[in-house]
Amino acid sequence: MTKAVHSVEGEIDLPGIPFRFSDSPAAIRRAPPTLGEHTEEVLREIGKTDAEINALRDSGAI
């Protein structure tokens, strides 16, 4: 098990990586996100403006 700090739950245990690659070691760098934690970031990456994101929020879509 690996320890990670979650934004809501505090310190949590995470299972290890179930596979190994000889030339690229895997590592757990952070805890899983909460529901919707990265919504705005993802919408900006696909080209949505602040106005469009606010409209989605106002309509209850996000």
Secondary structure, 3 states (H helix, E strand, C coil): CEEEEECCCEEEEECCCCCCCCCCCCCCCCCCCCCCCCHHHHHHHCCCCHHHHHHHHHHCCC
